[in-house]
Amino acid sequence: MAGYLTTHVLDTARGCPAEGIRIALFRIKDGAREKIAETVTNDDGRTDAPILPAGDFATGTYELVFFCGDYLRATGQAGDNPLFLDEVPLRFGMSDPEAHYHVPLLLSPYGYSTYRGS
């Protein structure tokens, strides 16, 4: 089995999936950042397909950028401008060519966390 990458976003302040968040995936190589995918979360806070499917998977350093500002504004959680959290970048490495990497974002208006899930 070849490796692949999935993600999802949970709104921990409201206790629900975060729908409609745009996510971009970048590959980091030799200090350069190359965008390789972009998607939007569905009503379950997930992407409809892996953001990096098995056919495109390669080990290395990656960055997910979650564009949370519009979501926080739409749900009345944004607060004053400038937003405390607008774009949330997560940089991580994937070293196992056969693994499923799952990198979720747990979001609130003034904080976030992540982990390697399954």
C-alpha positions in Angstrom: 0.0 0.0 0.0 1.3 3.4 -0.9 1.2 6.3 1.6 -1.4 9.1 1.5 -2.4 12.3 3.4 -5.8 13.2 4.8 -6.9 16.1 7.0 -10.0 17.5 8.7 -11.0 20.6 10.7 -13.0 20.6 14.0 -14.3 23.8 15.5 -13.6 23.2 19.2 -15.3 26.4 20.3 -18.6 25.4 18.8 -18.2 21.6 19.1 -18.8 20.8 15.4 -17.0 20.1 12.1 -15.8 23.2 10.3 -17.3 23.4 6.9 -16.1 25.5 4.0 -12.4 26.0 5.1 -10.1 26.3 2.2 -6.9 24.3 2.6 -3.7 24.4 0.5 -1.0 21.8 0.5 2.7 22.7 -0.2 5.7 20.5 -0.7 8.9 22.0 0.8 12.1 21.2 -1.0 15.4 23.0 -0.8 13.8 25.8 1.0 11.2 26.4 -1.8 7.5 26.0 -1.3 5.5 24.5 -4.1 1.7 24.4 -4.0 0.5 20.9 -5.0 -3.1 20.8 -4.0 -6.0 22.8 -2.8 -9.4 21.8 -1.5 -12.3 22.9 0.8 -13.8 21.1 3.8 -17.2 19.5 3.4 -20.1 19.5 5.9 -18.2 16.9 8.0 -15.1 19.1 8.2 -13.2 16.7 6.0 -12.0 16.7 2.4 -13.9 14.6 -0.1 -10.7 12.8 -1.0 -7.2 12.6 0.4 -5.5 15.9 -0.1 -2.4 13.9 -1.2 -3.5 10.6 -2.7 -1.4 7.5 -2.9 -0.5 8.1 -6.6 1.0 11.4 -5.8 2.6 10.6 -2.4 6.3 11.1 -1.7 8.1 11.4 1.5 9.4 14.8 2.6 8.5 18.0 4.2 5.0 19.5 3.7 2.9 22.4 4.8 -0.9 22.5 5.1 -2.3 26.1 5.2 -5.8 26.4 6.6 -7.5 29.6 5.6 -9.7 30.0 8.7 -10.5 33.7 8.6 -13.6 33.5 6.4 -15.0 30.6 8.4 -14.4 32.5 11.7 -16.1 35.6 10.3 -19.1 33.6 8.9 -19.7 31.9 12.3 -19.4 35.1 14.2 -16.2 34.2 16.0 -13.7 36.5 14.3 -13.4 39.3 16.7 -11.7 42.6 15.7 -9.5 43.1 12.7 -6.8 42.1 12.3 -7.9 38.5 13.2 -5.9 36.7 15.7 -6.0 33.6 13.5 -6.5 34.0 9.8 -4.2 31.6 8.0 -2.9 28.6 10.0 0.2 26.9 8.6 1.2 23.5 9.8 4.7 22.2 8.6 5.4 18.5 9.1 7.5 15.7 7.7 6.3 12.4 6.3 9.0 9.7 6.3 7.2 6.4 5.8 6.3 5.8 2.1 3.6 3.2 3.1 1.9 5.1 5.8 -1.5 6.9 6.0 -0.7 10.4 7.5 -3.7 12.2 9.0 -3.0 15.8 10.1 -6.2 17.5 11.5 -6.7 21.0 12.8 -8.6 21.6 16.0 -9.6 25.2 15.8 -11.0 28.0 18.0 -10.9 31.8 17.4 -7.8 32.2 19.6 -6.0 28.9 19.4 -5.5 25.7 17.6 -3.8 22.3 18.0 -2.9 19.4 15.7 -1.6 15.8 16.0 -0.8 12.9 13.8 -4.0 10.9 13.7 -5.0 7.7 12.0 
